[in-house]
């Protein structure tokens, strides 16, 4: 009997290892991309996310361990709008994994099919700050763009793992249905505050502001990536004093002293919102992340 139990245990271990090996080894650069990949891939993928939700996605610490992770990846998902341009390319090159190079189902470029905001026209001048040639890269703060990225991920997963194609398609349908239901809920919660004027630190929440009908009054940074000078803050205060600005939005990684003082001076509420899932104590799943943002804004403006 003991021998039989041992054999059964060994077989179960073998089957368990095979099941683990058969999973798609997916690497997402950022938590927002990873959260959508998890919704589509479910138990058929093994997901690793390189950045955490509290980091500035422009300046993620490129750990040497990332090279090994990328070397073993079946799939790489990145933003595609040069958001990770400062740290990802050397890691991918050193990983020496041909699967995730160039354009292929194994390299999912999130931006594909997305209508970008603030695409610069003409020659790009770095004196204008951290300008992204392909437009504002924080596009996943528009729910419609999340559906596009989910479709991109589903298409690629289905091509690589043909046996799981039906599984991924069903998960996309579930994700789409739930997101459409949540959009109605989120719009209802934010409807009373439509056209509210807000100030942000960086141009991170422009897609969210545009989608839900807020008005971006200004930014604490005079130009993207350029820290504010006293003269810029004074100018912003003078403009905002008589403009009924209600909200100042910053990410968890931003310094809080200047936004806090600005809020007190102009009578606006400062809120810390997660740019990505898991940031600022928010849930690390997709719907929990969006729920957290909408609820935080709603409760802040209600007060």
C-alpha positions as CSV (number, residue, x, y, z in Angstrom):
1,X,0.0,0.0,0.0
2,X,2.8,2.4,0.9
3,X,4.5,1.6,-2.4
4,X,1.3,2.3,-4.3
5,X,0.9,5.6,-2.5
6,X,4.5,6.5,-3.4
7,X,3.9,5.8,-7.0
8,X,0.7,7.9,-7.1
9,X,2.4,10.8,-5.4
10,X,5.3,10.6,-7.9
11,X,2.9,10.6,-10.8
12,X,1.0,13.6,-9.4
13,X,4.3,15.5,-9.0
14,X,5.2,14.7,-12.6
15,X,1.8,15.8,-13.9
16,X,2.1,19.0,-11.8
17,X,5.5,19.8,-13.2
18,X,4.4,19.2,-16.8
19,X,1.3,21.4,-16.2
20,X,3.6,24.2,-14.9
21,X,6.0,23.8,-17.8
22,X,3.2,23.9,-20.4
23,X,2.1,27.4,-19.2
24,X,3.1,30.4,-21.3
25,X,5.9,32.2,-19.6
26,X,4.7,35.8,-19.9
27,X,6.7,38.9,-18.9
28,X,5.0,42.2,-18.7
29,X,7.0,45.4,-18.3
30,X,4.4,47.2,-16.2
31,X,1.6,46.3,-13.7
32,X,-1.2,47.7,-15.9
33,X,-0.2,45.5,-18.8
34,X,0.3,42.6,-16.5
35,X,-3.2,43.0,-14.9
36,X,-4.9,42.7,-18.3
37,X,-2.7,39.8,-19.3
38,X,-3.8,38.0,-16.1
39,X,-7.4,38.6,-17.0
40,X,-6.9,37.0,-20.4
41,X,-4.3,34.3,-19.6
42,X,-5.7,33.1,-16.3
43,X,-4.2,29.8,-15.2
44,X,-2.7,29.1,-18.7
45,X,0.1,31.6,-18.1
46,X,2.9,32.2,-15.7
47,X,3.1,35.9,-15.3
48,X,6.1,38.0,-14.2
49,X,5.8,41.8,-14.0
50,X,9.1,43.7,-14.0
51,X,8.1,47.1,-12.4
52,X,6.0,47.6,-9.3
53,X,3.0,49.9,-9.0
54,X,4.8,52.6,-7.0
55,X,7.7,53.1,-9.5
56,X,7.8,55.8,-12.1
57,X,7.5,53.7,-15.3
58,X,10.0,56.0,-17.0
59,X,12.7,55.2,-14.6
60,X,12.4,51.6,-13.4
61,X,15.5,50.1,-11.8
62,X,16.9,47.6,-14.4
63,X,17.8,44.7,-12.1
64,X,20.3,42.1,-13.4
65,X,17.7,39.4,-12.5
66,X,15.4,40.9,-15.2
67,X,17.8,39.6,-17.9
68,X,17.3,36.0,-16.8
69,X,13.6,36.5,-16.6
70,X,13.5,37.9,-20.2
71,X,15.8,35.1,-21.4
72,X,13.2,32.5,-20.3
73,X,10.1,34.4,-21.6
74,X,7.8,33.0,-24.2
75,X,6.0,36.3,-24.4
76,X,7.0,39.9,-23.7
77,X,4.3,42.6,-23.3
78,X,5.5,46.2,-23.4
79,X,3.8,49.6,-23.6
80,X,5.1,50.4,-27.1
81,X,5.0,54.1,-26.8
82,X,8.6,54.4,-25.5
83,X,7.5,54.6,-21.9
84,X,10.2,52.0,-21.0
85,X,12.8,53.4,-23.5
86,X,15.2,54.4,-20.7
87,X,15.6,50.9,-19.2
88,X,14.0,48.1,-21.3
89,X,16.1,47.9,-24.5
90,X,19.4,47.0,-22.9
91,X,17.7,44.3,-20.8
92,X,16.1,42.8,-23.9
93,X,19.3,42.9,-25.9
94,X,21.3,41.2,-23.1
95,X,18.6,38.6,-22.6
96,X,19.5,37.1,-26.1
97,X,16.0,35.7,-26.6
98,X,15.0,35.9,-30.3
99,X,11.4,35.1,-29.4
100,X,10.8,38.5,-27.9
101,X,12.6,40.6,-30.5
102,X,11.0,42.7,-33.3
103,X,7.4,42.2,-34.3
104,X,5.9,38.8,-33.6
105,X,3.1,37.2,-31.6
106,X,5.7,36.6,-28.9
107,X,6.3,40.4,-28.6
108,X,3.0,42.1,-27.8
109,X,3.2,45.9,-28.3
110,X,0.4,47.3,-26.3
111,X,0.0,50.5,-28.3
112,X,-1.1,48.7,-31.5
113,X,-4.5,50.1,-32.5
114,X,-4.6,52.7,-29.8
115,X,-5.5,56.3,-30.8
116,X,-2.9,58.4,-28.9
117,X,-3.3,61.8,-27.3
118,X,-0.7,64.6,-27.6
119,X,1.3,63.2,-30.6
120,X,3.9,65.9,-31.3
121,X,3.8,67.5,-34.7
122,X,7.0,68.6,-36.4
123,X,10.5,68.3,-35.0
124,X,10.8,67.1,-31.4
125,X,12.7,69.6,-29.3
126,X,14.0,68.2,-25.9
127,X,13.8,71.7,-24.5
128,X,10.1,71.0,-24.3
129,X,10.8,68.3,-21.7
130,X,10.3,64.6,-21.8
131,X,8.3,64.5,-25.0
132,X,7.2,61.1,-26.4
133,X,7.3,60.9,-30.2
134,X,4.4,58.5,-30.3
135,X,2.2,60.5,-28.0
136,X,1.2,60.4,-24.3
137,X,2.1,56.8,-23.2
138,X,-0.3,56.5,-20.3
139,X,-3.1,55.3,-22.5
140,X,-4.4,52.5,-20.3
141,X,-6.1,55.1,-18.1
142,X,-8.8,55.1,-20.7
143,X,-11.1,52.0,-20.4
144,X,-11.6,51.8,-24.2
145,X,-7.9,51.5,-24.7
146,X,-7.8,48.6,-22.2
147,X,-10.2,46.7,-24.4
148,X,-7.9,47.2,-27.4
149,X,-4.9,45.9,-25.5
150,X,-6.9,43.0,-24.2
151,X,-7.7,42.1,-27.8
152,X,-4.0,42.4,-28.8
153,X,-3.0,40.0,-25.9
154,X,-5.8,37.5,-26.8
155,X,-4.7,37.4,-30.4
156,X,-1.1,36.8,-29.6
157,X,-1.8,34.2,-26.9
158,X,-4.1,32.3,-29.2
159,X,-1.4,32.2,-32.0
160,X,1.3,30.9,-29.6
161,X,-0.9,28.5,-27.6
162,X,-3.4,27.3,-30.2
163,X,-4.8,24.7,-27.8
164,X,-5.8,27.5,-25.5
165,X,-7.3,29.8,-28.1
166,X,-10.9,29.2,-27.1
167,X,-10.0,29.7,-23.5
168,X,-8.4,33.1,-24.2
169,X,-11.3,34.1,-26.4
170,X,-13.8,33.3,-23.6
171,X,-11.8,35.3,-21.1
172,X,-11.7,38.2,-23.5
173,X,-15.5,38.0,-23.8
174,X,-15.8,37.9,-20.0
175,X,-13.4,40.8,-19.6
176,X,-15.2,42.9,-22.2
177,X,-18.6,42.3,-20.6
178,X,-17.5,43.1,-17.1
179,X,-15.6,46.2,-18.2
180,X,-18.6,47.5,-20.1
181,X,-20.7,47.0,-17.0
182,X,-18.1,48.7,-14.8
183,X,-17.8,51.7,-17.2
184,X,-21.5,52.4,-16.7
185,X,-20.9,52.2,-12.9
186,X,-17.8,54.4,-13.0
187,X,-19.5,57.0,-15.2
188,X,-22.5,57.1,-12.8
189,X,-20.2,57.7,-9.8
190,X,-18.3,60.5,-11.5
191,X,-21.1,62.1,-13.4
192,X,-21.9,64.7,-10.6
193,X,-18.3,66.0,-11.0
194,X,-18.1,66.2,-14.7
195,X,-16.2,69.3,-16.0
196,X,-14.4,69.6,-12.6
197,X,-11.1,71.4,-13.1
198,X,-8.1,69.5,-11.9
199,X,-4.3,70.0,-11.7
200,X,-2.0,67.0,-12.1
201,X,1.7,66.7,-11.3
202,X,2.7,65.0,-14.6
203,X,0.7,64.5,-17.7
204,X,-0.2,61.0,-16.5
205,X,-4.0,61.1,-16.1
206,X,-4.9,62.9,-19.3
207,X,-6.6,59.9,-20.8
208,X,-8.7,59.4,-17.7
209,X,-9.5,63.1,-17.5
210,X,-10.5,63.1,-21.1
211,X,-12.6,59.9,-20.9
212,X,-14.6,60.9,-17.8
213,X,-15.2,64.5,-18.8
214,X,-13.0,66.4,-16.3
215,X,-11.0,69.5,-17.3
216,X,-7.2,69.6,-17.0
217,X,-6.4,73.1,-15.8
218,X,-2.7,72.7,-15.6
219,X,0.3,70.7,-14.4
220,X,2.7,71.2,-11.5
221,X,5.6,70.3,-13.9
222,X,6.0,73.2,-16.3
223,X,7.0,70.7,-19.0
224,X,6.9,66.9,-18.9
225,X,9.7,65.6,-16.7
226,X,10.9,69.1,-15.6
227,X,10.5,69.8,-11.9
228,X,8.7,73.0,-11.0
229,X,10.4,76.3,-10.2
230,X,9.0,78.7,-7.5
231,X,8.1,81.1,-10.3
232,X,6.0,78.4,-12.1
233,X,4.2,77.5,-8.9
234,X,3.4,81.1,-8.2
235,X,2.1,81.6,-11.7
236,X,0.0,78.5,-11.3
237,X,-1.4,79.7,-8.0
238,X,-2.4,83.1,-9.5
239,X,-4.2,81.4,-12.4
240,X,-5.9,78.8,-10.2
241,X,-7.1,81.1,-7.4
242,X,-10.1,82.4,-9.3
243,X,-10.7,79.3,-11.5
244,X,-12.4,76.9,-9.1
245,X,-9.9,74.1,-9.3
246,X,-11.1,71.4,-7.0
247,X,-8.6,68.6,-7.3
248,X,-4.8,68.1,-7.4
249,X,-3.8,64.6,-8.6
250,X,-0.3,63.1,-8.0
251,X,1.2,59.7,-8.3
252,X,2.6,57.8,-5.3
253,X,6.2,58.4,-6.4
254,X,5.9,62.2,-6.6
255,X,7.0,64.6,-3.9
256,X,4.0,65.8,-1.8
257,X,5.2,69.1,-0.3
258,X,4.5,71.3,-3.3
259,X,1.2,69.8,-4.3
260,X,0.0,69.9,-0.7
261,X,0.9,73.6,-0.3
262,X,-0.7,74.4,-3.7
263,X,-3.9,72.7,-2.6
264,X,-4.1,74.6,0.7
265,X,-3.4,77.9,-1.1
266,X,-6.0,77.5,-3.8
267,X,-8.6,75.5,-1.8
268,X,-8.2,72.2,-3.7
269,X,-8.1,68.7,-2.5
270,X,-4.8,66.8,-3.1
271,X,-5.2,63.1,-3.8
272,X,-2.7,60.4,-4.5
273,X,-3.8,58.1,-7.3
274,X,-2.1,54.9,-8.5
275,X,-0.8,55.3,-12.0
276,X,-0.6,51.5,-12.1
277,X,-2.2,48.6,-10.2
278,X,-0.7,48.0,-6.7
279,X,0.5,51.6,-6.4
280,X,-0.3,53.7,-3.4
281,X,-1.9,50.7,-1.6
282,X,-4.4,50.0,-4.4
283,X,-5.3,46.5,-5.4
284,X,-3.0,44.8,-7.9
285,X,-5.8,43.5,-10.1
286,X,-7.2,45.4,-13.0
287,X,-10.8,46.1,-11.8
288,X,-9.6,46.7,-8.2
289,X,-7.2,49.4,-9.6
290,X,-9.8,51.3,-11.5
291,X,-12.4,51.0,-8.7
292,X,-9.8,52.5,-6.3
293,X,-9.2,55.5,-8.6
294,X,-12.9,56.2,-9.2
295,X,-13.8,55.8,-5.6
296,X,-11.0,58.0,-4.4
297,X,-11.9,60.8,-6.8
298,X,-15.6,60.5,-6.0
299,X,-15.1,60.6,-2.2
300,X,-12.6,63.4,-2.4
301,X,-14.9,65.7,-4.5
302,X,-17.9,64.7,-2.3
303,X,-16.1,66.0,0.7
